[in-house]
């Protein structure tokens, strides 16, 4: 949850900042950050759902890995990178 909260806050701040610039590139950056905020808002419940279920699909207790777990981890890494770059 904190990762998504950080993404939402940073995306809103950056969208507002670039919107005020009044330039074409500023408007494009503002639209990109607004899109990032929206994607994050929609992605959070999906990842939360997968995180509740992915343990069911592990090969066994000693092998905590499967496609769902990998998808969640990859998405979290991408989110952390987006927060860092924002």
C-alpha positions in Angstrom: 0.0 0.0 0.0 2.7 2.6 0.8 4.2 2.1 -2.7 0.9 2.9 -4.3 0.3 5.9 -2.0 3.7 7.3 -2.9 3.0 6.8 -6.6 -0.4 8.5 -6.4 1.0 11.5 -4.5 4.0 11.9 -6.8 2.0 11.5 -9.9 -0.5 14.1 -8.8 2.2 16.6 -7.8 4.1 16.1 -11.0 1.0 16.4 -13.2 0.1 19.6 -11.4 3.6 21.0 -11.8 3.9 20.2 -15.5 0.3 21.4 -16.2 1.3 24.9 -14.9 4.2 25.1 -17.3 1.8 26.0 -20.1 4.1 24.4 -22.7 3.2 21.5 -25.0 5.8 19.3 -23.5 4.5 20.2 -20.0 1.0 19.2 -21.1 2.3 15.9 -22.4 4.2 15.2 -19.2 1.1 16.1 -17.2 -1.0 13.7 -19.2 1.7 11.0 -18.7 1.7 11.5 -15.0 -2.1 11.5 -14.9 -2.1 8.2 -16.8 0.5 6.8 -14.4 -1.7 7.7 -11.5 -4.7 6.1 -13.1 -2.8 2.9 -14.0 -1.6 2.7 -10.4 -5.1 3.2 -9.0 -6.4 0.3 -11.2 -3.4 -2.0 -10.6 -3.5 -1.9 -6.8 -6.6 -4.1 -6.3 -5.4 -6.6 -8.9 -2.0 -7.0 -7.4 -3.6 -7.3 -3.9 -5.9 -10.1 -5.2 -3.0 -12.0 -6.8 -0.9 -11.6 -3.6 -3.7 -13.3 -1.7 -3.8 -16.2 -4.1 -0.3 -16.9 -5.4 0.8 -19.1 -2.6 -1.8 -21.7 -3.8 0.1 -22.2 -7.0 3.6 -22.8 -5.7 5.2 -26.0 -6.7 5.6 -27.0 -3.0 6.5 -25.3 0.3 10.2 -25.3 -0.4 9.7 -23.7 -3.9 7.8 -20.4 -3.5 7.7 -19.5 -7.1 5.1 -19.4 -9.9 3.9 -17.1 -12.6 1.5 -15.2 -10.4 4.2 -14.5 -7.8 6.6 -13.4 -10.5 4.0 -11.1 -12.0 3.3 -9.4 -8.7 7.1 -9.1 -8.0 7.7 -7.7 -11.4 4.9 -5.2 -11.1 6.2 -4.1 -7.7 9.7 -3.6 -9.1 8.2 -1.5 -11.9 6.2 0.6 -9.4 9.2 1.2 -7.2 11.1 2.3 -10.3 8.3 4.7 -11.3 8.2 6.1 -7.8 12.0 6.6 -7.9 11.9 8.4 -11.3 9.0 10.5 -10.2 
